[in-house]
Amino acid sequence: MSDGTGSLACVGVGMTLGAHIGPRARAHIEQADVVFVAVSDPLVELWVQGMNPDVRSLQPFYGEGKPRTDTYREMVEAMLVEVKAGKRVCGAFYGHPGVFAVVPHRAVALAREAGHEAVMEAAVSAEDCLYADLGIDPGTVGCQHFEASQFMFYRRVIDTSAFLVLWQVGVAGDPSLKRFSQDAALLDILVDLLQTQYPARHEVIVYEAATLPQALPRVHRLPLEALPGAALTLASTLVVPPCTPLIPNTEVQARVLSLVRGA
């Protein structure tokens, strides 16, 4: 039970129901006075409810037409109210609580600022599943990761000899942060931007990690130019494989060889 000082632990349950949760995350959920849960599937939420008698869903804070910035602020406030009341609070989030997750980062930071103990436990993320499901080793040619809207709104230097991974592509280009579904016109802009670096027929991959043990990950391969017509969700990630080879840095290689030979 709580010792009255109030604490916060933000943990991840991984991507696939029951398969990815670690013992430390499970212990935080089981030992908390109150658990706030934000997961991608109602079955996962029910599973978390079986670990603690006081589990409260954060999903009702979302609303059609409601800016996600407001939703995130309200979620953080709900958690911190209980922390400040002296309770041992756990926030359980799908995937990794620190990957594309505003609420856990903000809640932990604010709890610490207020003098409370606050921790974040690492977990299996969608990125981890992506490497396994698509057979990509980031150490082979490298990977560059961006949130899709940020990639559109800011100038980024892209290396077309490495993998490009764009997260939350289903709502790419939405400046209002209110949308929960794709907009083909906004995706046209993203495709036009990518086509300055990649051929129109270059094969890309729409990826979604599996959330249930009996389910398979979604792996949809299609030409870049067809992306606006693809069915995308909030969970969709766009993977753009390399379209150019690695270019040797002959000057650096020569310097290294000269040192090796002279050793």
VENNORZI-V468431 format. One line per field, one symbol per residue. phi: phi as a letter, one per 20 degrees, with the letter a starting at -180 (. if undefined). burial: b if it has 24 or more other ideal C-beta (glycine too) atoms within 12 Angstrom, else e. A space follows every 10 residues. Layout:
BEGIN
phi=???
burial=???
END
This chain:
BEGIN
phi=.fenenbccd cdemedgmed feffffffff effbddccce cgffffffff ebfcdcfegf ffbfnegfff gfffffffff gfffeneedc ddcfmefddl bfffffffff ffgenefbcc dfbfdffffg gffemddfef cnccdbffff ffecfceddf edfdddelff cfnefeldfc bfcgfffgff fgffffccff effcceccff ddgeedfecd ebfgfeggef eccfefcddd ffdcffdfef ffffffffff fef
burial=eeeeebbbbb bbbbbbbeeb beeebbebbb bbbbbbbbbb beebbebbee bbebbbbbee bbeeeeebee bbebbbebbb ebbbeebbbb bbbbbbbbbb bbbbbbbbeb beeeebebbb bebbbbbbbb bebbebeeee eebebbbbbe bbeeeeebeb ebbbbbbbbb bbbbeeeebe ebbeebbebb bebbbebbee ebebbbbbbb bbeeeebbbb ebebeebbeb ebebbbbbbb bbbeeeeeee eeeeeeeeee eee
END
